[in-house]
Amino acid sequence: MSGHTEAEIKKHVRTYIAVFAALAALTVITVAISYLHLSFGPALALALAVASVKAGLVALFFMHLITEKKAILWLLGFTVFFFIVLLTIPPLFHH
């Protein structure tokens, strides 16, 4: 057995159902945005905002990243460090 109690499993199932409902609602909102007849810029910004929230929900709950905060912070810090290094190297050697 995996060692999970029935109450823990029910809690996880409730969480997944809530995330599914939120994703379904956000999908309806995305479709509704297309009927607002906004100009390209605001429509794009609004659609990307909704898509970012949906992607965040999927990553946090379905990919279980919500419990990996320390590892994610280290990885982001590592990425930012090397991004800064890559931005500062070319000016050092450009004459």
Backbone as numpy.savetxt, mean C-alpha at the origin, in Angstrom:
# Nx Ny Nz CAx CAy CAz Cx Cy Cz
-0.98 -29.49 13.91 -1.81 -28.31 13.91 -0.94 -27.06 13.91
-1.52 -25.98 13.52 -0.78 -24.73 13.43 -0.72 -23.99 14.76
-1.49 -24.41 15.74 -1.44 -23.79 17.05 -2.35 -22.58 17.22
-3.21 -22.33 16.25 -4.13 -21.21 16.35 -5.45 -21.67 16.97
-5.97 -20.84 17.86 -7.26 -21.17 18.45 -8.38 -20.76 17.51
-9.56 -21.25 17.82 -10.72 -20.91 16.98 -11.00 -19.42 17.02
-10.81 -18.79 18.17 -11.05 -17.35 18.30 -10.06 -16.55 17.45
-8.80 -16.98 17.41 -7.81 -16.28 16.59 -8.15 -16.40 15.11
-8.58 -17.57 14.70 -8.93 -17.78 13.29 -10.13 -16.92 12.92
-11.14 -16.87 13.80 -12.31 -16.04 13.52 -11.93 -14.57 13.43
-10.99 -14.13 14.27 -10.54 -12.73 14.23 -9.89 -12.43 12.88
-9.04 -13.35 12.41 -8.38 -13.15 11.12 -9.40 -13.15 9.97
-10.37 -14.03 10.04 -11.39 -14.09 9.00 -12.19 -12.79 8.97
-12.55 -12.27 10.16 -13.26 -10.99 10.23 -12.42 -9.87 9.61
-11.12 -9.88 9.89 -10.23 -8.86 9.33 -10.21 -8.95 7.81
-10.07 -10.17 7.28 -10.03 -10.34 5.83 -11.35 -9.94 5.17
-12.45 -10.24 5.82 -13.75 -9.84 5.27 -13.88 -8.32 5.28
-13.41 -7.67 6.35 -13.46 -6.20 6.41 -12.59 -5.58 5.33
-11.41 -6.13 5.12 -10.52 -5.61 4.06 -11.16 -5.83 2.70
-11.75 -7.00 2.48 -12.44 -7.25 1.22 -13.56 -6.24 0.99
-14.34 -5.97 2.03 -15.43 -5.00 1.91 -14.89 -3.61 1.59
-13.79 -3.24 2.22 -13.18 -1.94 1.94 -12.68 -1.87 0.50
-12.06 -2.95 0.03 -11.59 -2.98 -1.36 -12.75 -2.90 -2.34
-13.84 -3.59 -2.03 -15.02 -3.53 -2.90 -15.60 -2.12 -2.92
-15.68 -1.48 -1.76 -16.20 -0.11 -1.68 -15.30 0.85 -2.44
-13.99 0.68 -2.30 -13.06 1.56 -3.01 -13.12 1.34 -4.52
-13.42 0.12 -4.94 -13.60 -0.14 -6.38 -14.84 0.60 -6.89
-15.92 0.57 -6.12 -17.13 1.32 -6.49 -16.82 2.81 -6.55
-16.03 3.30 -5.60 -15.65 4.72 -5.59 -14.82 5.06 -6.83
-13.92 4.16 -7.22 -13.11 4.38 -8.42 -14.00 4.51 -9.65
-14.98 3.64 -9.77 -15.90 3.71 -10.90 -16.72 5.00 -10.83
-17.15 5.39 -9.64 -17.92 6.62 -9.48 -17.10 7.85 -9.87
-15.82 7.81 -9.61 -14.94 8.94 -9.99 -14.95 9.13 -11.50
-15.03 8.03 -12.24 -15.02 8.15 -13.70 -16.28 8.83 -14.23
-17.35 8.84 -13.45 -18.59 9.49 -13.87 -18.68 10.94 -13.42
-17.68 11.44 -12.71 -17.71 12.81 -12.22 -17.38 13.85 -13.29
-16.84 13.41 -14.41 -16.46 14.29 -15.52 -15.51 15.39 -15.06
-14.51 14.99 -14.32 -13.47 15.92 -13.90 -12.46 16.08 -15.02
-11.69 17.16 -14.97 -10.61 17.31 -15.94 -9.55 16.26 -15.64
-8.61 16.12 -16.56 -7.65 15.01 -16.48 -6.83 15.04 -15.19
-6.30 16.18 -14.81 -5.42 16.27 -13.63 -6.10 15.84 -12.34
-7.21 16.46 -11.98 -7.89 16.06 -10.74 -8.41 14.62 -10.77
-8.90 14.18 -11.93 -9.38 12.80 -12.03 -8.23 11.81 -11.81
-7.08 12.11 -12.40 -5.92 11.25 -12.23 -5.45 11.23 -10.78
-5.38 12.40 -10.16 -4.94 12.48 -8.77 -5.89 11.72 -7.85
-7.17 11.86 -8.05 -8.16 11.17 -7.23 -8.10 9.66 -7.44
-8.00 9.24 -8.69 -7.93 7.80 -8.99 -6.65 7.19 -8.41
-5.53 7.91 -8.50 -4.28 7.39 -7.94 -4.33 7.33 -6.42
-5.01 8.28 -5.79 -5.15 8.25 -4.33 -5.94 7.02 -3.90
-7.04 6.76 -4.58 -7.86 5.58 -4.25 -7.07 4.30 -4.52
-6.36 4.26 -5.64 -5.56 3.08 -5.97 -4.44 2.86 -4.95
-3.86 3.93 -4.44 -2.80 3.81 -3.43 -3.36 3.23 -2.13
-4.54 3.66 -1.75 -5.17 3.11 -0.54 -5.45 1.62 -0.73
-5.97 1.26 -1.90 -6.26 -0.15 -2.18 -4.97 -0.98 -2.17
-3.91 -0.47 -2.78 -2.64 -1.19 -2.79 -2.08 -1.33 -1.38
-2.25 -0.31 -0.58 -1.79 -0.37 0.80 -2.54 -1.43 1.59
-3.85 -1.51 1.41 -4.64 -2.53 2.10 -4.19 -3.94 1.71
-3.98 -4.14 0.42 -3.55 -5.46 -0.06 -2.19 -5.81 0.51
-1.26 -4.86 0.46 0.10 -5.14 0.96 0.11 -5.38 2.46
-0.62 -4.57 3.20 -0.59 -4.70 4.66 -1.26 -5.97 5.16
-2.41 -6.30 4.60 -3.18 -7.41 5.17 -2.99 -8.73 4.41
-3.10 -8.71 3.09 -3.00 -9.96 2.36 -1.56 -10.43 2.20
-0.61 -9.48 2.20 0.80 -9.85 2.13 1.44 -9.87 3.52
0.64 -9.61 4.55 1.06 -9.68 5.96 2.21 -8.74 6.29
2.29 -7.60 5.61 3.36 -6.65 5.89 3.07 -5.80 7.13
1.87 -5.85 7.63 1.51 -5.06 8.79 2.27 -5.53 10.04
2.71 -6.77 10.05 3.45 -7.30 11.20 4.96 -7.22 11.02
5.42 -6.68 9.90 6.85 -6.64 9.59 7.40 -5.22 9.64
6.98 -4.42 10.59 7.35 -3.02 10.62 8.86 -2.80 10.73
9.53 -3.53 11.59 10.96 -3.33 11.79 11.73 -3.66 10.51
11.42 -4.76 9.88 12.11 -5.15 8.64 11.85 -4.15 7.53
10.63 -3.65 7.44 10.30 -2.69 6.40 11.04 -1.37 6.62
11.11 -0.92 7.87 11.83 0.32 8.16 13.31 0.19 7.84
13.91 -0.95 8.15 15.31 -1.16 7.80 15.49 -1.16 6.28
14.61 -1.82 5.57 14.71 -1.87 4.11 14.52 -0.48 3.50
13.57 0.29 4.01 13.38 1.65 3.49 14.58 2.53 3.80
15.13 2.41 5.00 16.33 3.17 5.35 17.50 2.83 4.45
17.68 1.55 4.20 18.74 1.07 3.30 18.55 1.65 1.90
17.32 1.66 1.43 17.01 2.18 0.09 17.28 3.68 0.02
16.86 4.43 1.02 17.08 5.88 1.04 18.57 6.19 1.08
19.33 5.45 1.88 20.77 5.66 1.97 21.43 5.49 0.60
21.14 4.38 -0.08 21.76 4.14 -1.38 21.23 5.08 -2.46
20.00 5.54 -2.33 19.48 6.54 -3.27 20.28 7.83 -3.14
20.55 8.25 -1.91 21.34 9.47 -1.68 22.76 9.27 -2.20
23.35 8.12 -1.95 24.69 7.84 -2.45 24.72 7.92 -3.97
23.74 7.33 -4.62 23.71 7.35 -6.09 23.50 8.76 -6.64
22.82 9.60 -5.89 22.63 10.98 -6.34 23.87 11.84 -6.12
24.69 11.50 -5.14 25.86 12.33 -4.84 27.11 11.88 -5.58
27.18 10.66 -6.05 28.39 10.20 -6.74 28.64 10.91 -8.07
27.67 11.03 -8.97 27.96 11.67 -10.26 28.51 13.10 -10.15
27.98 13.97 -9.30 28.58 15.30 -9.23 30.04 15.29 -8.73
30.42 14.31 -7.97 31.80 14.24 -7.48 32.80 13.99 -8.61
32.40 13.26 -9.64 33.31 12.90 -10.71 33.06 13.68 -12.00
32.11 14.56 -11.98 31.81 15.37 -13.18 32.65 16.64 -13.12
33.43 16.88 -14.15 34.30 18.07 -14.18 33.82 19.04 -15.22
